[in-house]
Structure formats: structure tokens, C-alpha cells
Amino acid sequence: MNEKIRQLLKQISTLEAELNTAIEEQESRIHYKIEGKRVVFESAIKEAHLKLKPKMNFLIWFLTVRPQNFITMPVIYGMLVPLALLDLCISLYQLTCFPIYGITRVKRANYILIDRQYLAYLNIIEKADCMYCGYAVGMLSYVSEILARTEQYFCPIKHARKMLGTHARYAHFLGYGEADDFHEKLEKFRSELVSEAGQAGKP
């Protein structure tokens, strides 16, 4: 990787950090605090949310839902079975293999966030849908990070063609056909994962 690309990646990381800070500052204006796993709003905000909740009763709301949403609901919620199985298998994989490789394990709780059910302006079905989405999307991000660390350990090489939706580690991988000192560079990528494991263990 040449110096220009390295500098650009550093700039991107800096901008991402600034963006995250700006988002956190914006969200802090909506007055809530996190107590354990619960999100607690100030009483005035909670009351405002309740006022924003649809005034129609549940039956009328139910009749206003798009028919295609009901038709596809069994298919959507049926995906919980393979998702849960994938969750179990990938968790077992990293639990058994990552310690052998010296890779720090991915914290599931950092990716799977289920907290939208605390929003008072949602009805019970909307809350269930939001909980499902929080689990499904978060779980796939969790899986992606486990596989990204595995790819960095075994094959940190970019593809010949441009690929959409790459993980954050991919940008730092070796170029396709970059053969010089490949095995030495591979060991460097692996040592970085071991270094991450050491940093994770610090208080």
C-alpha cells in the first residue's frame, strides 16, 4: 500500500470519528439516558411521544396496514430460524477458533442492539417489528465482523474487481497481485489481530 493511500485512509478514519461525534452531539439534544440495557427518556419527552402515538385505536390501525405487509409477514418472520441458527454457529466458531488464532472475539452486544421497544410512540406490532430488525441487521453485522477478522488472518487480499459493501478492514488489505514479501506481510496482518486482542484485555 503506497503512502498516498495510507494517508487517505487516515483522513477517512478522522472524518468518520468527527461524524460520529457530531451525531452523538445531535442525539444528546433528545434527552434520554441509558440505564443498563434500558433507554429512559425525560418525562416531558415521554409525554410528547405518547401524544405523537397514532390516536386511532389498534383495530383501525390494523386495517390501514398495507396488505402486502401481512402477506409477506410469515416469510419475513420465518427467517428468524436460519438467522438464529447462523448466530449460534458463528458464535460457536469464534468461541472455539479465535483463541487458537490469537484473535480477540467480537462482542455480540456491540452489534445486536434491541432498544426501539422503549419508544412510546410505537404500538406493540411496530415495536415487535423494530426488535426483529434490530436483531437481524445487528446479527449480520456481527457475523460480518467475525468473518472480516477471519479474512484478515487467512487472506488479506483485495479482489481484482471492485466489490460493493466491503467491511472496514478490506481497505487496508493487500492489492490483487501484490506478491512481494506476501508471507511477511501476511504475518504482519495476523500480528495486528493479536495486538487487538491484547488491547481488548486492557482495563
N, CA, C and O of each residue as an XYZ file, in Angstrom:
812
protein
N       0.859     -1.183      0.000
C       0.000      0.000      0.000
C       0.899      1.239      0.000
O       1.760      1.386      0.867
N       0.692      2.135     -0.985
C       1.552      3.314     -1.046
C       1.140      4.364     -0.014
O       0.081      4.276      0.608
N       2.026      5.373      0.148
C       1.836      6.369      1.196
C       0.580      7.208      0.987
O      -0.090      7.581      1.949
N       0.262      7.505     -0.281
C      -0.924      8.327     -0.570
C      -2.197      7.628     -0.100
O      -3.050      8.248      0.535
N      -2.322      6.347     -0.408
C      -3.500      5.573      0.015
C      -3.563      5.502      1.536
O      -4.636      5.612      2.130
N      -2.393      5.317      2.162
C      -2.350      5.254      3.622
C      -2.845      6.558      4.253
O      -3.588      6.547      5.234
N      -2.416      7.681      3.667
C      -2.838      8.991      4.167
C      -4.336      9.209      3.968
O      -5.014      9.750      4.842
N      -4.843      8.787      2.818
C      -6.279      8.933      2.538
C      -7.113      8.113      3.522
O      -8.150      8.573      4.000
N      -6.659      6.910      3.816
C      -7.366      6.062      4.772
C      -7.352      6.688      6.171
O      -8.325      6.589      6.919
N      -6.234      7.332      6.507
C      -6.140      8.011      7.796
C      -7.123      9.176      7.859
O      -7.770      9.401      8.882
N      -7.228      9.923      6.738
C      -8.170     11.048      6.674
C      -9.614     10.561      6.805
O     -10.432     11.185      7.480
N      -9.912      9.438      6.149
C     -11.258      8.864      6.229
C     -11.584      8.490      7.662
O     -12.687      8.760      8.137
N     -10.632      7.866      8.363
C     -10.846      7.479      9.766
C     -11.097      8.698     10.641
O     -11.946      8.672     11.532
N     -10.339      9.786     10.374
C     -10.511     11.020     11.143
C     -11.886     11.614     10.910
O     -12.556     12.042     11.850
N     -12.311     11.639      9.627
C     -13.626     12.183      9.280
C     -14.751     11.345      9.881
O     -15.759     11.890     10.332
N     -14.582     10.021      9.889
C     -15.590      9.146     10.485
C     -15.721      9.423     11.981
O     -16.827      9.426     12.522
N     -14.591      9.655     12.645
C     -14.618      9.969     14.075
C     -15.337     11.292     14.315
O     -16.119     11.414     15.257
N     -15.071     12.287     13.459
C     -15.741     13.591     13.582
C     -17.242     13.454     13.343
O     -18.050     14.068     14.039
N     -17.608     12.633     12.341
C     -19.019     12.409     12.050
C     -19.722     11.759     13.231
O     -20.821     12.173     13.600
N     -19.100     10.744     13.829
C     -19.691     10.068     14.983
C     -19.886     11.028     16.152
O     -20.892     10.965     16.857
N     -18.914     11.919     16.350
C     -19.015     12.914     17.422
C     -20.185     13.852     17.168
O     -20.953     14.164     18.078
N     -20.317     14.308     15.899
C     -21.407     15.215     15.539
C     -22.765     14.551     15.715
O     -23.715     15.188     16.171
N     -22.861     13.276     15.357
C     -24.118     12.530     15.509
C     -24.469     12.387     16.988
O     -25.625     12.551     17.379
N     -23.453     12.078     17.811
C     -23.684     11.931     19.250
C     -24.155     13.248     19.870
O     -25.023     13.258     20.744
N     -23.571     14.359     19.407
C     -23.975     15.671     19.919
C     -25.424     15.975     19.551
O     -26.179     16.528     20.352
N     -25.805     15.600     18.311
C     -27.182     15.828     17.867
C     -28.155     14.978     18.672
O     -29.219     15.447     19.076
N     -27.777     13.718     18.902
C     -28.659     12.820     19.639
C     -28.788     13.224     21.104
O     -29.802     12.946     21.743
N     -27.747     13.887     21.637
C     -27.792     14.291     23.042
C     -28.842     15.368     23.287
O     -29.250     15.597     24.426
N     -29.280     16.034     22.209
C     -30.330     17.040     22.358
C     -31.682     16.403     22.653
O     -32.556     17.034     23.247
N     -31.849     15.159     22.241
C     -33.052     14.404     22.606
C     -32.749     13.785     23.960
O     -31.925     12.875     24.058
N     -33.402     14.267     24.994
C     -32.991     13.968     26.359
C     -33.390     12.560     26.802
O     -34.531     12.303     27.186
N     -32.411     11.663     26.734
C     -32.600     10.322     27.270
C     -31.285      9.844     27.870
O     -30.220     10.381     27.564
N     -31.369      8.839     28.719
C     -30.171      8.242     29.291
C     -30.312      6.727     29.253
O     -31.415      6.186     29.188
N     -29.184      6.071     29.295
C     -29.177      4.608     29.225
C     -28.891      4.065     30.616
O     -27.860      4.362     31.219
N     -29.831      3.257     31.114
C     -29.685      2.614     32.419
C     -29.617      1.106     32.207
O     -30.637      0.444     32.011
N     -28.401      0.579     32.250
C     -28.221     -0.836     31.927
C     -28.522     -1.059     30.459
O     -27.839     -0.523     29.586
N     -29.543     -1.851     30.191
C     -29.953     -2.093     28.808
C     -31.178     -1.273     28.418
O     -31.647     -1.339     27.282
N     -31.684     -0.508     29.365
C     -32.888      0.284     29.118
C     -32.532      1.705     28.695
O     -31.531      2.279     29.125
N     -33.394      2.250     27.831
C     -33.281      3.648     27.446
C     -34.413      4.392     28.139
O     -35.584      4.051     27.969
N     -34.063      5.407     28.918
C     -35.057      6.140     29.704
C     -35.104      7.589     29.231
O     -34.092      8.290     29.242
N     -36.285      8.026     28.816
C     -36.485      9.403     28.377
C     -36.911     10.273     29.557
O     -37.478      9.790     30.537
N     -36.623     11.564     29.438
C     -37.159     12.508     30.415
C     -38.676     12.483     30.317
O     -39.224     12.212     29.249
N     -39.352     12.760     31.409
C     -40.807     12.644     31.449
C     -41.491     13.507     30.386
O     -42.486     13.086     29.796
N     -40.965     14.708     30.140
C     -41.575     15.599     29.153
C     -41.483     15.007     27.748
O     -42.421     15.112     26.958
N     -40.347     14.387     27.448
C     -40.156     13.763     26.128
C     -41.071     12.556     25.994
O     -41.675     12.346     24.943
N     -41.178     11.757     27.064
C     -42.040     10.568     27.028
C     -43.493     10.970     26.803
O     -44.208     10.322     26.038
N     -43.925     12.028     27.463
C     -45.295     12.512     27.283
C     -45.525     12.990     25.850
O     -46.587     12.757     25.274
N     -44.519     13.661     25.280
C     -44.619     14.128     23.893
C     -44.723     12.948     22.936
O     -45.463     13.004     21.954
N     -43.975     11.871     23.224
C     -44.026     10.666     22.395
C     -45.409     10.025     22.440
O     -45.935      9.578     21.421
N     -45.981      9.989     23.630
C     -47.318      9.403     23.778
C     -48.366     10.205     23.002
O     -49.321      9.644     22.465
N     -48.172     11.515     22.955
C     -49.096     12.361     22.194
C     -48.955     12.131     20.695
O     -49.919     12.266     19.941
N     -47.721     11.776     20.267
C     -47.467     11.528     18.844
C     -47.952     10.145     18.404
O     -48.081      9.880     17.209
N     -48.217      9.268     19.369
C     -48.704      7.929     19.051
C     -50.040      8.054     18.315
O     -50.889      8.848     18.721
N     -50.242      7.279     17.232
C     -51.495      7.377     16.475
C     -52.724      7.340     17.382
O     -52.849      6.476     18.249
N     -53.616      8.286     17.166
C     -54.802      8.405     18.023
C     -55.860      7.346     17.704
O     -56.753      7.089     18.510
N     -55.751      6.736     16.523
C     -56.720      5.702     16.152
C     -56.524      4.463     17.023
O     -55.410      4.181     17.465
N     -57.588      3.739     17.266
C     -57.436      2.531     18.072
C     -56.723      1.446     17.262
O     -56.534      1.562     16.051
N     -56.341      0.402     17.967
C     -55.473     -0.609     17.358
C     -56.143     -1.290     16.159
O     -55.470     -1.571     15.168
N     -57.431     -1.557     16.226
C     -58.142     -2.230     15.141
C     -58.127     -1.379     13.865
O     -57.890     -1.886     12.768
N     -58.380     -0.095     14.029
C     -58.367      0.794     12.850
C     -56.961      0.859     12.266
O     -56.788      0.821     11.048
N     -55.948      0.958     13.144
C     -54.566      0.965     12.647
C     -54.270     -0.326     11.884
O     -53.635     -0.304     10.829
N     -54.734     -1.437     12.422
C     -54.502     -2.744     11.817
C     -55.073     -2.782     10.399
O     -54.470     -3.365      9.498
N     -56.235     -2.159     10.206
C     -56.886     -2.155      8.889
C     -56.210     -1.220      7.892
O     -56.441     -1.316      6.687
N     -55.374     -0.318      8.400
C     -54.701      0.620      7.490
C     -53.345      0.103      6.996
O     -52.725      0.704      6.118
N     -52.897     -1.005      7.566
C     -51.604     -1.557      7.159
C     -51.703     -2.095      5.729
O     -52.708     -2.693      5.346
N     -50.653     -1.875      4.959
C     -50.647     -2.349      3.560
C     -50.807     -3.867      3.502
O     -50.146     -4.586      4.252
N     -51.674     -4.362      2.621
C     -51.917     -5.816      2.537
C     -50.650     -6.628      2.289
O     -50.493     -7.718      2.839
N     -49.739     -6.098      1.456
C     -48.514     -6.856      1.155
C     -47.655     -7.092      2.399
O     -46.879     -8.046      2.452
N     -47.800     -6.216      3.398
C     -47.041     -6.410      4.641
C     -47.530     -7.649      5.394
O     -46.737     -8.389      5.977
N     -48.867     -7.865      5.370
C     -49.423     -9.051      6.019
C     -49.070    -10.320      5.240
O     -48.748    -11.354      5.826
N     -49.137    -10.223      3.913
C     -48.887    -11.393      3.066
C     -47.464    -11.916      3.248
O     -47.235    -13.124      3.306
N     -46.514    -10.986      3.338
C     -45.104    -11.390      3.428
C     -44.630    -11.635      4.858
O     -43.510    -12.102      5.066
N     -45.472    -11.324      5.847
C     -45.054    -11.459      7.250
C     -44.571    -12.868      7.612
O     -43.556    -12.984      8.299
N     -45.251    -13.952      7.182
C     -44.741    -15.291      7.521
C     -43.351    -15.560      6.950
O     -42.534    -16.241      7.569
N     -43.096    -15.015      5.761
C     -41.776    -15.215      5.149
C     -40.714    -14.456      5.943
O     -39.652    -14.994      6.258
N     -41.023    -13.187      6.262
C     -40.065    -12.361      6.996
C     -39.744    -12.971      8.356
O     -38.575    -13.152      8.697
N     -40.775    -13.288      9.128
C     -40.530    -13.829     10.472
C     -40.029    -15.270     10.427
O     -39.412    -15.747     11.379
N     -40.296    -15.962      9.318
C     -39.743    -17.301      9.150
C     -38.228    -17.290      9.041
O     -37.573    -18.299      9.304
N     -37.663    -16.129      8.647
C     -36.216    -16.002      8.540
C     -35.527    -16.021      9.903
O     -34.305    -16.155      9.983
N     -36.309    -15.888     10.971
C     -35.716    -15.943     12.310
C     -35.015    -17.279     12.568
O     -34.016    -17.336     13.284
N     -35.551    -18.352     11.976
C     -34.963    -19.679     12.207
C     -33.547    -19.758     11.631
O     -32.619    -20.066     12.379
N     -33.334    -19.491     10.313
C     -31.956    -19.541      9.808
C     -31.048    -18.477     10.421
O     -29.851    -18.712     10.590
N     -31.602    -17.310     10.754
C     -30.791    -16.264     11.380
C     -30.285    -16.719     12.748
O     -29.113    -16.538     13.080
N     -31.176    -17.307     13.530
C     -30.787    -17.791     14.860
C     -29.774    -18.931     14.751
O     -28.855    -19.028     15.564
N     -29.945    -19.793     13.746
C     -29.001    -20.896     13.538
C     -27.627    -20.356     13.141
O     -26.602    -20.834     13.627
N     -27.612    -19.354     12.255
C     -26.350    -18.722     11.860
C     -25.686    -18.069     13.069
O     -24.476    -18.183     13.265
N     -26.489    -17.389     13.868
C     -25.998    -16.743     15.089
C     -25.312    -17.766     15.992
O     -24.214    -17.526     16.494
N     -25.966    -18.897     16.193
C     -25.422    -19.956     17.050
C     -24.120    -20.521     16.476
O     -23.140    -20.697     17.199
N     -24.121    -20.805     15.162
C     -22.952    -21.428     14.521
C     -21.745    -20.490     14.509
O     -20.627    -20.912     14.803
N     -21.974    -19.202     14.164
C     -20.846    -18.270     14.076
C     -20.289    -17.968     15.462
O     -19.086    -17.758     15.620
N     -21.170    -17.944     16.471
C     -20.709    -17.715     17.849
C     -19.857    -18.887     18.327
O     -18.830    -18.698     18.978
N     -20.299    -20.106     17.992
C     -19.537    -21.303     18.356
C     -18.187    -21.312     17.633
O     -17.166    -21.689     18.208
N     -18.198    -20.890     16.361
C     -16.959    -20.847     15.574
C     -15.919    -19.930     16.217
O     -14.775    -20.333     16.428
N     -16.324    -18.688     16.529
C     -15.319    -17.768     17.075
C     -14.922    -18.160     18.508
O     -13.793    -17.914     18.933
N     -15.856    -18.769     19.242
C     -15.562    -19.205     20.604
C     -14.480    -20.285     20.622
O     -13.639    -20.321     21.520
N     -14.515    -21.166     19.614
C     -13.556    -22.270     19.573
C     -12.275    -21.924     18.810
O     -11.187    -22.327     19.220
N     -12.393    -21.182     17.705
C     -11.240    -20.958     16.825
C     -10.444    -19.689     17.126
O      -9.216    -19.702     17.033
N     -11.110    -18.604     17.480
C     -10.397    -17.337     17.674
C      -9.316    -17.413     18.755
O      -8.237    -16.854     18.559
N      -9.560    -18.085     19.892
C      -8.488    -18.200     20.883
C      -7.261    -18.946     20.332
O      -6.129    -18.649     20.714
N      -7.489    -19.898     19.449
C      -6.385    -20.646     18.845
C      -5.576    -19.744     17.918
O      -4.349    -19.828     17.884
N      -6.264    -18.877     17.160
C      -5.587    -17.967     16.243
C      -4.981    -16.765     16.959
O      -4.121    -16.083     16.401
N      -5.420    -16.498     18.190
C      -4.968    -15.319     18.906
C      -5.756    -14.067     18.546
O      -5.298    -12.949     18.780
N      -6.938    -14.258     17.980
C      -7.795    -13.136     17.579
C      -8.783    -12.842     18.697
O      -9.399    -13.755     19.248
N      -8.931    -11.559     19.031
C      -9.913    -11.203     20.051
C     -11.318    -11.464     19.534
O     -11.614    -11.213     18.366
N     -12.185    -11.969     20.409
C     -13.543    -12.294     19.995
C     -14.371    -11.025     19.803
O     -14.168    -10.025     20.491
N     -15.296    -11.084     18.867
C     -16.203     -9.971     18.598
C     -17.274     -9.959     19.672
O     -17.889    -10.987     19.958
N     -17.498     -8.793     20.267
C     -18.528     -8.683     21.293
C     -19.895     -8.549     20.631
O     -20.186     -7.565     19.950
N     -20.708     -9.548     20.848
C     -22.046     -9.597     20.243
C     -22.883     -8.385     20.627
O     -23.621     -7.846     19.802
N     -22.767     -7.961     21.875
C     -23.587     -6.853     22.376
C     -23.263     -5.520     21.713
O     -24.070     -4.591     21.771
N     -22.092     -5.411     21.084
C     -21.731     -4.180     20.380
C     -22.442     -4.056     19.034
O     -22.469     -2.979     18.439
N     -23.010     -5.149     18.561
C     -23.626     -5.160     17.227
C     -25.131     -5.377     17.271
O     -25.868     -4.787     16.480
N     -25.587     -6.216     18.186
C     -27.020     -6.505     18.270
C     -27.642     -5.615     19.337
O     -27.515     -5.879     20.533
N     -28.311     -4.567     18.896
C     -28.919     -3.597     19.802
C     -30.434     -3.655     19.649
O     -30.968     -3.410     18.568
N     -31.112     -3.978     20.726
C     -32.570     -4.051     20.709
C     -33.088     -3.069     21.756
O     -33.175     -3.392     22.940
N     -33.431     -1.863     21.299
C     -33.849     -0.825     22.239
C     -35.006      0.038     21.724
O     -35.452      0.949     22.422
N     -35.489     -0.238     20.524
C     -36.543      0.613     19.966
C     -37.904      0.364     20.628
O     -38.841      1.144     20.457
N     -37.994     -0.739     21.389
C     -39.265     -1.032     22.059
C     -39.558     -0.035     23.176
O     -40.663     -0.028     23.718
N     -38.595      0.797     23.526
C     -38.810      1.805     24.562
C     -39.411      3.099     24.009
O     -39.668      4.038     24.762
N     -39.634      3.145     22.700
C     -40.216      4.336     22.082
C     -41.734      4.291     22.244
O     -42.405      3.429     21.676
N     -42.261      5.225     23.023
C     -43.680      5.204     23.384
C     -44.609      5.503     22.215
O     -45.798      5.191     22.286
N     -44.101      6.094     21.148
C     -44.968      6.437     20.018
C     -45.174      5.274     19.045
O     -45.834      5.432     18.017
N     -44.611      4.108     19.369
C     -44.828      2.913     18.556
C     -45.849      2.008     19.232
O     -45.881      1.910     20.459
N     -46.695      1.339     18.423
C     -47.612      0.371     19.025
C     -46.909     -0.985     19.143
O     -45.752     -1.121     18.746
N     -47.592     -1.966     19.677
C     -46.947     -3.235     20.016
C     -46.393     -3.973     18.785
O     -45.331     -4.590     18.863
N     -47.106     -3.914     17.656
C     -46.622     -4.591     16.446
C     -45.409     -3.864     15.883
O     -44.441     -4.496     15.461
N     -45.462     -2.533     15.878
C     -44.321     -1.754     15.400
C     -43.086     -2.016     16.274
O     -41.966     -2.094     15.769
N     -43.299     -2.148     17.568
C     -42.182     -2.459     18.465
C     -41.598     -3.835     18.158
O     -40.380     -4.013     18.143
N     -42.480     -4.806     17.914
C     -42.006     -6.155     17.573
C     -41.216     -6.141     16.270
O     -40.173     -6.787     16.163
N     -41.715     -5.404     15.279
C     -41.006     -5.294     14.001
C     -39.628     -4.666     14.201
O     -38.641     -5.126     13.627
N     -39.565     -3.608     15.020
C     -38.295     -2.924     15.268
C     -37.313     -3.829     16.016
O     -36.111     -3.798     15.752
N     -37.824     -4.627     16.940
C     -36.964     -5.570     17.658
C     -36.394     -6.612     16.702
O     -35.225     -6.985     16.797
N     -37.233     -7.074     15.782
C     -36.788     -8.050     14.775
C     -35.677     -7.452     13.916
O     -34.640     -8.080     13.701
N     -35.905     -6.223     13.423
C     -34.909     -5.572     12.557
C     -33.612     -5.331     13.316
O     -32.525     -5.533     12.776
N     -33.727     -4.896     14.575
C     -32.534     -4.667     15.381
C     -31.713     -5.937     15.530
O     -30.485     -5.907     15.459
N     -32.407     -7.059     15.740
C     -31.694     -8.328     15.879
C     -31.089     -8.769     14.544
O     -29.903     -9.094     14.481
N     -31.893     -8.781     13.481
C     -31.448     -9.324     12.195
C     -30.284     -8.526     11.613
O     -29.260     -9.099     11.242
N     -30.442     -7.205     11.534
C     -29.388     -6.373     10.943
C     -28.138     -6.378     11.824
O     -27.017     -6.477     11.325
N     -28.345     -6.269     13.147
C     -27.208     -6.290     14.061
C     -26.469     -7.619     14.026
O     -25.239     -7.652     14.072
N     -27.219     -8.715     13.945
C     -26.592    -10.033     13.928
C     -25.747    -10.222     12.670
O     -24.667    -10.808     12.728
N     -26.242     -9.722     11.528
C     -25.475     -9.851     10.291
C     -24.213     -8.987     10.327
O     -23.191     -9.361      9.751
N     -24.276     -7.838     10.998
C     -23.076     -7.012     11.180
C     -22.073     -7.735     12.075
O     -20.864     -7.679     11.848
N     -22.589     -8.407     13.084
C     -21.761     -9.215     13.998
C     -21.070    -10.340     13.231
O     -19.875    -10.577     13.407
N     -21.820    -11.024     12.388
C     -21.259    -12.093     11.556
C     -20.199    -11.522     10.617
O     -19.127    -12.104     10.453
N     -20.511    -10.367      9.998
C     -19.583     -9.741      9.055
C     -18.236     -9.424      9.711
O     -17.185     -9.627      9.103
N     -18.267     -8.928     10.949
C     -17.011     -8.587     11.633
C     -16.212     -9.843     11.979
O     -14.985     -9.839     11.884
N     -16.889    -10.904     12.374
C     -16.189    -12.170     12.652
C     -15.504    -12.677     11.391
O     -14.349    -13.101     11.433
N     -16.220    -12.632     10.264
C     -15.649    -13.108      9.011
C     -14.565    -12.171      8.497
O     -13.611    -12.620      7.861
N     -14.702    -10.863      8.767
C     -13.672     -9.899      8.355
C     -12.356    -10.188      9.072
O     -11.285    -10.132      8.468
N     -12.446    -10.499     10.361
C     -11.233    -10.825     11.114
C     -10.631    -12.140     10.634
O      -9.411    -12.297     10.594
N     -11.496    -13.081     10.270
C     -11.022    -14.358      9.722
C     -10.324    -14.134      8.386
O      -9.274    -14.716      8.115
N     -10.930    -13.274      7.545
C     -10.326    -12.974      6.240
C      -8.974    -12.293      6.419
O      -8.031    -12.592      5.687
N      -8.869    -11.391      7.372
C      -7.594    -10.712      7.621
C      -6.538    -11.720      8.061
O      -5.364    -11.573      7.721
N      -6.935    -12.723      8.801
C      -5.987    -13.731      9.285
C      -5.503    -14.655      8.160
O      -4.318    -14.975      8.074
N      -6.439    -15.077      7.301
C      -6.088    -16.070      6.283
C      -5.797    -15.483      4.901
O      -4.931    -15.985      4.185
N      -6.509    -14.430      4.528
C      -6.402    -13.971      3.134
C      -6.665    -12.465      2.999
O      -7.680    -12.074      2.424
N      -5.769    -11.614      3.519
C      -5.981    -10.169      3.438
C      -5.599     -9.602      2.065
O      -4.689     -8.781      1.953
N      -6.296    -10.046      1.042
C      -6.008     -9.631     -0.340
C      -7.286     -9.088     -0.976
O      -8.348     -9.703     -0.877
N      -7.176     -7.951     -1.619
C      -8.338     -7.389     -2.298
C      -8.654     -8.201     -3.552
O      -7.785     -8.896     -4.079
N      -9.888     -8.112     -4.027
C     -10.285     -8.779     -5.259
C      -9.860     -7.956     -6.466
O      -9.593     -6.759     -6.355
N      -9.802     -8.608     -7.615
C      -9.403     -7.906     -8.837
C     -10.455     -6.889     -9.254
O     -10.125     -5.808     -9.740
N     -11.729     -7.241     -9.061
C     -12.815     -6.328     -9.427
C     -13.325     -5.586     -8.201
O     -13.203     -6.064     -7.073
N     -13.893     -4.422     -8.436
C     -14.424     -3.615     -7.340
C     -15.615     -4.334     -6.729
O     -16.488     -4.830     -7.442
N     -15.643     -4.386     -5.417
C     -16.721     -5.067     -4.708
C     -17.462     -4.054     -3.840
O     -16.839     -3.268     -3.126
N     -18.776     -4.074     -3.904
C     -19.596     -3.168     -3.101
C     -19.817     -3.742     -1.708
O     -19.822     -4.959     -1.519
N     -19.998     -2.860     -0.742
C     -20.336     -3.298      0.611
C     -19.204     -3.988      1.341
O     -19.441     -4.919      2.110
N     -17.980     -3.550      1.114
C     -16.838     -4.174      1.792
C     -16.799     -3.770      3.266
O     -17.304     -2.712      3.641
N     -16.202     -4.609      4.085
C     -16.049     -4.292      5.504
C     -14.898     -3.298      5.696
O     -14.106     -3.078      4.779
N     -14.809     -2.710      6.870
C     -13.841     -1.643      7.136
C     -12.393     -2.113      6.993
O     -11.529     -1.314      6.630
N     -12.112     -3.359      7.262
C     -10.752     -3.877      7.194
C     -10.258     -4.043      5.757
O      -9.056     -4.001      5.493
N     -11.194     -4.232      4.840
C     -10.856     -4.544      3.446
C      -9.975     -3.464      2.809
O      -9.074     -3.783      2.032
N     -10.228     -2.192      3.131
C      -9.485     -1.091      2.520
C      -7.988     -1.182      2.797
O      -7.179     -0.661      2.029
N      -7.617     -1.845      3.893
C      -6.207     -1.947      4.283
C      -5.539     -3.214      3.746
O      -4.338     -3.408      3.939
N      -6.290     -4.058      3.087
C      -5.737     -5.313      2.575
C      -4.744     -5.061      1.437
O      -4.668     -3.964      0.885
N      -3.988     -6.111      1.104
C      -3.013     -6.033      0.015
C      -3.715     -5.976     -1.337
O      -4.797     -6.536     -1.510
N      -3.096     -5.300     -2.281
C      -3.661     -5.218     -3.619
C      -3.618     -6.568     -4.322
O      -2.762     -7.405     -4.036
N      -4.544     -6.763     -5.236
C      -4.600     -8.008     -6.014
C      -3.319     -8.127     -6.835
O      -2.996     -7.233     -7.618
N      -2.593     -9.221     -6.660
C      -1.336     -9.417     -7.391
C      -0.126     -8.810     -6.710
O       0.974     -8.857     -7.261
N      -0.301     -8.241     -5.524
C       0.824     -7.654     -4.783
C       1.597     -8.791     -4.113
O       1.362     -9.132     -2.954
N       2.529     -9.367     -4.883
C       3.169    -10.608     -4.454
C       4.423    -10.417     -3.612
O       4.827    -11.333     -2.896
N       5.054     -9.230     -3.685
C       6.315     -9.016     -2.973
C       6.154     -9.196     -1.469
O       5.302     -8.569     -0.839
N       6.989    -10.064     -0.911
C       7.007    -10.306      0.535
C       5.616    -10.644      1.079
O       5.249    -10.214      2.173
N       4.848    -11.416      0.308
C       3.467    -11.690      0.709
C       3.376    -12.326      2.088
O       2.585    -11.886      2.922
N       4.177    -13.356      2.337
C       4.044    -14.086      3.599
C       4.492    -13.252      4.796
O       3.941    -13.385      5.889
N       5.493    -12.392      4.589
C       5.905    -11.480      5.663
C       4.776    -10.490      5.975
O       4.501    -10.192      7.138
N       4.133     -9.990      4.927
C       3.021     -9.045      5.110
C       1.819     -9.737      5.748
O       1.109     -9.150      6.564
N       1.604    -10.998      5.362
C       0.512    -11.771      5.951
C       0.712    -11.904      7.453
O      -0.239    -11.767      8.224
N       1.937    -12.171      7.870
C       2.222    -12.287      9.294
C       2.004    -10.961     10.018
O       1.621    -10.946     11.188
N       2.247     -9.851      9.326
C       2.009     -8.539      9.923
C       0.517     -8.330     10.174
O       0.117     -7.819     11.221
N      -0.312     -8.738      9.186
C      -1.768     -8.630      9.358
C      -2.224     -9.482     10.543
O      -3.086     -9.071     11.320
N      -1.638    -10.664     10.670
C      -2.006    -11.544     11.778
C      -1.568    -10.969     13.124
O      -2.297    -11.055     14.113
N      -0.377    -10.384     13.150
C       0.120     -9.808     14.406
C      -0.735     -8.626     14.836
O      -0.874     -8.366     16.032
N      -1.315     -7.903     13.871
C      -2.214     -6.791     14.204
C      -3.459     -7.304     14.921
O      -3.964     -6.656     15.837
N      -3.947     -8.462     14.505
C      -5.110     -9.063     15.170
C      -4.763     -9.494     16.591
O      -5.579     -9.362     17.503
N      -3.545    -10.013     16.776
C      -3.092    -10.409     18.099
C      -2.943     -9.170     18.976
O      -3.263     -9.189     20.164
N      -2.446     -8.086     18.361
C      -2.300     -6.820     19.084
C      -3.651     -6.292     19.542
O      -3.782     -5.780     20.653
N      -4.668     -6.421     18.669
C      -6.028     -6.019     19.028
C      -6.513     -6.815     20.224
O      -7.188     -6.278     21.102
N      -6.171     -8.090     20.259
C      -6.585     -8.952     21.375
C      -5.946     -8.474     22.674
O      -6.588     -8.490     23.724
N      -4.683     -8.050     22.607
C      -4.007     -7.535     23.793
C      -4.612     -6.249     24.288
O      -4.764     -6.053     25.494
N      -4.965     -5.357     23.359
C      -5.566     -4.073     23.715
C      -6.942     -4.277     24.326
O      -7.332     -3.558     25.246
N      -7.687     -5.268     23.808
C      -9.036     -5.538     24.329
C      -8.992     -6.009     25.776
O      -9.940     -5.806     26.535
N      -7.881     -6.640     26.150
C      -7.774     -7.141     27.515
C      -7.393     -6.104     28.544
O      -7.433     -6.369     29.745
N      -7.016     -4.901     28.073
C      -6.617     -3.836     28.997
C      -7.841     -3.184     29.617
O      -8.885     -3.105     28.969
N      -7.739     -2.710     30.867
C      -8.881     -2.065     31.529
C      -9.155     -0.701     30.923
O     -10.079     -0.010     31.351
